[in-house]
């Protein structure tokens, strides 16, 4: 996410890093580099120009010129400007209304609208404890209604019954009455899209909006289309007066132009971001956290939020005791792998840890995910006794495990060896606490030096 922009900004800051004093010429050159980085990231020309003008005015102030660490002051100012450009703070859904709150999702075909309806329903249930009704009102795209029903089944969410021969306005009205009489807190409308904005599409969406008076009209836009997503936002807003944006496919957007331009150009807040294909891959958009991730500062708050949803406190304490006693087993390891899979890809988690984003650029993310799957296959090929007591795994058992997991005996041997080293390391770390862990990693040893079993 935003890898290209992050790298280019990092290169811009390298030229002033370590300088005791910055001249106005140094600042002007840095602003030029930052502006080029933004433009190459497909940020709107006007947004990039105004960004650098504001930044330049602040940067030539006495605070930066007389600072002992002027490079850090510049990065701090860039961080603040990024936050301001993306919307200052997160924007909540308008749900303080008599139920059901009506959320109407609009957008072009291919933006991920139908899947986003399901993801949003899941978010409302899991995070806000709201009962949501998904409403399929796209009667034109083949299988759109069936797709939403499938998503609803996968997420155990209620989906309103509709068919392709109905009028979308009637579907919306009947769904609202159903939601009201069946105690739903929120209803989410999946509307029709087109390959491009046209009058016929807008007329229908306006009729639906007039009929059900949605409390929020949210535009679902594909972040990977860059400036085109900004133009789409302007078009939909002129016709419907949208209340906010949901940017999808942000995990695949190395540039970030749409996310950085949307708020400034459309005046509408980005409320959510789609960060993967999984049905839980929808996050509230926090401009401050995103700015930190762009600048390689990590996003520890989001990481903690993800972990708190997946980690059971009692299980965590029990695991800590096992680590201290050197009783951590392959069964425990398998549980940790499954927890990590629920939290997201290795690269997405690493980007939230300060400093880890740069390290992950040197690693093939797909290969790292494949390694995790191979490790999981080896562990799953073990018997329950072998997982709990790795010491019983002799030569013949290793051959059987390798055959069962589709790997080589050498791979099994490597995993067993590294698991033994990992247990020793865990025992040390659990005794030393976080202070000891910092020293250990700072000294260049420990976990940072452990490669995967297939390297």
C-alpha positions in Angstrom: 0.0 0.0 0.0 1.5 3.3 -1.1 4.9 1.7 -1.6 5.9 3.9 -4.5 5.0 7.1 -2.7 6.7 6.0 0.6 9.9 5.2 -1.3 10.0 8.5 -3.2 9.3 10.6 0.0 12.0 8.7 1.8 14.5 9.5 -1.0 13.5 13.2 -0.8 14.3 13.2 3.0 17.6 11.5 2.5 19.2 14.6 1.0 18.6 16.6 4.1 19.0 13.9 6.7 21.9 14.6 9.1 22.3 18.2 8.1 22.8 20.5 11.2 21.4 23.5 9.4 19.0 23.9 6.5 19.1 26.8 4.2 16.0 28.1 2.3 17.6 26.6 -0.9 17.7 23.2 0.9 14.0 23.5 1.7 13.1 24.7 -1.8 14.9 21.6 -3.3 13.1 19.3 -0.8 9.7 20.8 -1.6 10.5 20.2 -5.3 11.3 16.5 -4.6 8.1 16.1 -2.5 6.0 17.7 -5.2 7.5 15.3 -7.8 6.8 12.3 -5.5 3.2 13.4 -5.1 2.7 13.9 -8.9 4.3 10.5 -9.7 1.9 9.0 -7.1 -0.9 10.3 -9.3 -2.0 12.9 -6.8 -4.1 15.7 -8.4 -1.9 18.5 -9.8 -3.7 21.2 -7.8 -3.6 19.2 -4.6 0.2 18.6 -5.0 0.8 22.3 -5.7 -1.2 23.5 -2.7 0.3 20.8 -0.5 3.8 22.0 -1.2 3.0 25.7 -1.0 1.6 25.3 2.5 4.5 23.0 3.5 7.1 25.4 2.1 5.6 28.4 4.0 5.7 26.4 7.3 9.2 25.0 6.6 11.0 28.3 6.2 9.8 29.4 9.6 12.3 29.8 12.5 11.2 26.5 14.1 12.7 24.5 11.3 15.7 26.7 10.4 16.9 26.9 14.0 16.0 23.3 14.9 18.8 20.9 15.9 17.1 18.2 13.8 15.7 20.1 10.8 15.1 16.9 8.8 12.8 15.5 11.6 11.0 18.9 11.6 10.4 18.6 7.9 9.1 15.1 8.2 6.8 16.2 11.0 5.4 19.0 8.8 4.9 16.5 5.9 3.1 14.2 8.3 0.8 17.0 9.5 0.0 18.1 5.9 -0.7 14.5 4.8 -3.3 14.3 7.6 -4.8 17.6 6.7 -5.0 16.7 3.0 -6.7 13.3 3.7 -9.3 14.8 6.1 -7.8 15.5 9.6 -9.8 12.9 11.4 -11.9 9.8 10.8 -15.6 10.4 9.8 -18.3 8.3 11.4 -21.4 7.0 9.8 -24.6 8.9 10.5 -26.5 6.2 12.6 -28.0 8.4 15.3 -31.4 8.2 13.7 -34.6 6.3 14.3 -34.0 2.8 12.9 -33.5 1.7 10.3 -30.7 3.9 9.2 -30.6 3.7 5.4 -27.1 3.5 3.8 -27.1 3.6 0.0 -24.0 2.4 -1.8 -23.4 3.7 -5.3 -20.5 3.4 -7.8 -19.4 2.1 -11.2 -19.3 -1.5 -12.2 -16.1 -3.3 -11.1 -15.5 -1.1 -8.0 -16.3 -3.9 -5.6 -19.6 -2.4 -4.5 -21.6 -5.7 -3.9 -18.7 -7.2 -1.8 -18.4 -3.9 0.1 -22.1 -4.1 1.0 -21.3 -7.4 2.8 -18.1 -6.1 4.4 -20.0 -3.1 5.7 -22.7 -5.3 7.1 -20.1 -7.4 8.9 -18.4 -4.2 10.3 -21.8 -2.9 11.6 -22.5 -6.2 13.4 -19.1 -7.0 14.8 -17.8 -3.5 15.7 -21.0 -1.4 16.3 -23.3 -4.3 17.4 -25.9 -3.2 14.8 -28.4 -5.6 13.1 -28.0 -5.0 9.3 -30.2 -6.0 6.4 -28.5 -6.3 3.0 -30.7 -5.2 0.1 -29.9 -6.3 -3.5 -31.3 -3.6 -5.8 -29.1 -4.1 -8.9 -31.5 -5.8 -11.3 -29.3 -5.3 -14.4 -26.0 -7.0 -13.8 -26.3 -10.7 -14.3 -26.1 -12.6 -11.0 -25.7 -9.4 -8.9 -28.6 -10.4 -6.6 -27.3 -13.9 -6.3 -23.8 -12.6 -5.5 -25.1 -10.5 -2.6 -27.1 -13.5 -1.3 -23.9 -15.6 -1.4 -22.0 -12.9 0.5 -24.8 -12.7 3.0 -24.7 -16.5 3.6 -20.9 -16.5 4.0 -21.2 -13.7 6.7 -24.5 -15.0 8.3 -26.2 -11.7 7.4 -29.8 -11.2 6.4 -30.4 -10.4 2.8 -33.8 -9.0 1.5 -35.5 -11.2 -1.1 -35.6 -9.5 -4.5 -35.6 -10.5 -8.1 -34.3 -9.1 -11.4 -37.9 -8.5 -12.8 -38.7 -6.0 -10.0 -38.3 -2.2 -10.1 -35.2 -1.0 -8.0 -37.3 1.8 -6.5 -39.9 -0.7 -5.4 -37.2 -3.0 -3.9 -35.8 -0.2 -1.9 -39.2 0.9 -0.5 -40.3 -2.6 0.3 -37.0 -3.4 2.0 -37.2 -0.3 4.2 -40.7 -1.3 5.3 -39.4 -4.9 6.0 -36.4 -3.6 8.0 -38.7 -1.4 10.0 -41.1 -4.1 10.9 -38.4 -6.7 11.6 -36.2 -4.7 14.0 -33.2 -4.0 11.8 -30.9 -1.1 12.9 -29.5 -0.5 9.5 -30.3 -1.4 5.9 -27.6 -1.3 3.2 -28.7 -0.8 -0.4 -26.6 -2.3 -3.2 -27.5 -0.3 -6.3 -26.8 -0.7 -10.0 -23.5 0.5 -11.5 -22.5 1.2 -15.1 -19.1 1.1 -16.9 -19.3 4.9 -16.9 -21.5 7.7 -15.5 -24.7 8.2 -17.6 -28.0 10.0 -17.3 -30.1 6.8 -17.1 -28.1 5.5 -14.1 -28.2 8.8 -12.3 -31.9 9.2 -12.8 -32.6 5.8 -11.3 -30.3 6.4 -8.3 -32.0 9.8 -7.8 -35.4 8.1 -7.8 -34.3 5.6 -5.2 -32.8 8.4 -3.1 -36.1 10.4 -3.3 -38.1 7.4 -2.3 -36.2 6.1 0.8 -34.3 9.3 1.8 -31.0 7.6 2.7 -29.2 8.9 5.8 -25.9 8.2 4.0 -25.0 7.9 0.3 -21.6 6.3 0.1 -19.6 6.2 -3.2 -17.6 3.0 -3.6 -14.6 3.8 -5.8 -11.6 1.8 -7.0 -8.4 3.3 -5.5 -6.3 1.8 -8.3 -7.9 4.0 -10.9 -6.2 7.0 -9.4 -7.4 10.3 -10.8 -10.3 8.6 -12.6 -11.7 7.8 -9.1 -11.6 11.5 -8.2 -13.5 12.3 -11.4 -16.1 9.6 -10.6 -16.5 11.1 -7.1 -17.2 14.6 -8.6 -19.7 13.1 -11.1 -21.7 11.2 -8.4 -21.6 14.1 -6.0 -23.0 16.5 -8.5 -26.0 14.2 -9.2 -26.6 12.8 -5.7 -24.8 14.8 -3.1 -22.8 11.9 -1.6 -21.9 11.9 2.1 -18.7 10.0 2.0 -16.4 7.6 0.1 -15.3 4.0 0.5 -12.0 3.4 -1.4 -11.6 -0.3 -2.4 -8.5 -2.2 -3.5 -6.2 0.1 -1.5 -4.0 -2.8 -0.7 -3.1 -3.1 -4.4 -2.5 0.7 -4.8 1.2 1.4 -4.8 0.8 5.0 -5.7 -2.0 6.4 -3.4 -3.1 9.3 -5.7 -6.8 8.7 -5.1 -6.6 8.6 -1.3 -4.6 11.8 -1.2 -6.7 13.7 -3.7 -10.3 12.6 -2.8 -11.0 14.8 0.2 -9.4 18.0 -1.3 -11.1 17.7 -4.7 -14.5 16.3 -3.7 -14.8 17.8 -0.3 -16.2 14.5 0.9 -14.5 12.3 3.6 -13.1 8.9 3.0 -15.0 6.8 5.6 -13.7 3.3 4.9 -11.0 1.5 2.9 -11.0 -1.9 1.4 -7.7 -3.6 2.1 -8.1 -7.1 0.6 -10.4 -9.6 -0.9 -11.4 -11.3 2.4 -14.8 -10.4 3.7 -13.4 -8.8 6.9 -10.9 -6.6 4.9 -12.7 -3.3 5.5 -11.2 -0.7 7.8 -12.3 2.7 9.1 -10.2 5.3 7.4 -8.0 7.2 9.9 -6.0 10.0 8.1 -3.4 10.2 10.9 -2.7 6.5 10.9 -2.5 6.4 7.1 -0.1 9.4 7.1 2.1 7.5 9.5 2.1 4.4 7.3 3.0 6.4 4.2 6.0 7.9 6.1 7.1 4.4 7.4 6.2 5.3 11.0 3.9 2.3 11.2 0.3 2.1 12.6 0.5 0.5 16.0 -3.1 1.5 17.0 -4.6 -0.4 14.0 -2.4 -3.4 14.8 -3.5 -3.4 18.4 -7.2 -3.2 17.3 -6.7 -6.1 14.9 -5.0 -8.2 17.5 -7.6 -7.5 20.2 -10.3 -8.9 18.0 -8.4 -12.1 17.4 -6.5 -12.7 20.7 -8.2 -14.3 23.7 -6.7 -12.8 26.8 -6.9 -16.0 28.9 -5.3 -18.0 26.0 -2.6 -15.4 25.7 -1.7 -15.6 29.4 -1.7 -19.5 29.3 0.6 -19.3 26.3 2.9 -17.0 28.1 3.2 -19.5 31.0 4.0 -22.3 28.5 6.7 -20.2 26.9 8.4 -19.5 30.3 8.4 -23.3 31.0 9.6 -24.1 27.5 6.4 -26.0 26.8 5.4 -24.2 23.6 4.3 -26.9 21.1 3.6 -27.2 17.4 -0.1 -27.1 18.3 0.4 -23.7 19.9 2.5 -22.6 16.9 -0.4 -23.7 14.5 -2.8 -21.6 16.6 -0.6 -18.5 16.2 -0.3 -19.1 12.5 -4.1 -19.2 12.2 -4.5 -16.1 14.3 -2.0 -14.2 12.0 -4.0 -15.4 8.9 -7.2 -13.9 10.3 -5.4 -10.6 11.0 -4.1 -10.2 7.4 -1.2 -10.8 5.1 2.4 -10.7 6.4 3.1 -7.5 4.4 -0.1 -5.7 5.7 0.8 -6.5 9.3 4.5 -5.5 8.8 3.4 -2.1 7.4 1.8 -1.3 10.8 5.1 -2.0 12.8 7.4 1.1 12.8 10.5 0.3 10.6 9.2 -3.0 9.4 7.7 -1.6 6.2 11.2 -1.0 4.7 12.4 -4.4 5.7 9.4 -6.1 4.0 10.2 -4.4 0.7 13.2 -6.7 0.5 11.0 -9.8 1.0 8.8 -11.4 -1.6 5.3 -11.2 0.1 3.9 -14.0 -2.0 6.8 -16.3 -1.2 6.5 -15.4 2.5 2.8 -16.4 2.4 3.7 -19.6 0.5 6.2 -20.5 3.2 3.6 -20.0 5.9 1.3 -22.4 4.0 4.1 -25.0 3.7 4.9 -24.8 7.4 1.2 -25.2 8.2 1.1 -28.3 5.9 4.1 -29.9 7.7 2.5 -29.3 11.1 -0.9 -30.6 9.9 0.9 -33.8 8.7 2.0 -34.5 12.2 0.0 -36.7 14.6 -1.4 -35.0 17.8 1.4 -36.7 19.8 4.1 -35.3 17.5 2.7 -31.8 17.6 2.7 -31.9 21.4 6.0 -33.8 21.8 8.3 -32.9 18.9 11.0 -35.0 20.6 9.3 -38.2 19.4 9.8 -37.4 15.7 12.4 -39.8 14.5 13.7 -40.6 11.0 10.8 -42.7 9.8 8.2 -40.2 11.2 10.1 -37.4 9.4 9.7 -39.3 6.1 6.0 -39.8 6.7 5.5 -36.1 7.6 7.4 -34.9 4.5 5.3 -37.3 2.2 2.1 -36.1 3.8 2.8 -32.4 3.4 4.3 -32.6 -0.1 7.7 -31.3 1.1 11.2 -32.8 1.5 12.7 -34.5 4.6 15.3 -31.7 4.7 12.4 -29.1 5.0 11.0 -31.0 8.0 14.4 -31.2 9.6 14.9 -27.5 9.1 11.5 -26.7 10.7 12.2 -28.9 13.6 15.6 -27.3 14.2 14.3 -23.8 13.9 11.3 -24.6 16.2 13.8 -25.8 18.9 15.7 -22.5 18.5 12.5 -20.5 18.6 11.4 -22.2 21.9 14.7 -21.3 23.5 14.4 -17.7 22.3 10.8 -17.5 23.6 11.9 -18.8 27.0 14.6 -16.1 27.1 12.3 -13.3 26.0 9.4 -14.2 28.3 11.9 -14.1 31.3 13.4 -10.8 30.2 10.2 -8.9 29.3 9.9 -6.2 26.7 13.1 -4.4 27.8 15.1 -7.5 27.3 13.5 -8.1 23.9 14.5 -4.6 22.8 18.2 -5.3 23.8 18.1 -8.6 22.1 16.8 -7.3 18.8 19.0 -4.2 19.0 22.0 -6.5 19.4 21.3 -8.1 16.0 20.4 -11.5 17.3 17.3 -13.3 18.1 14.1 -13.3 16.1 15.5 -10.9 13.5 18.1 -13.4 12.5 15.8 -16.3 12.0 15.0 -17.1 8.4 12.1 -19.2 7.2 12.6 -23.0 6.9 12.7 -22.9 3.2 15.4 -20.3 2.6 
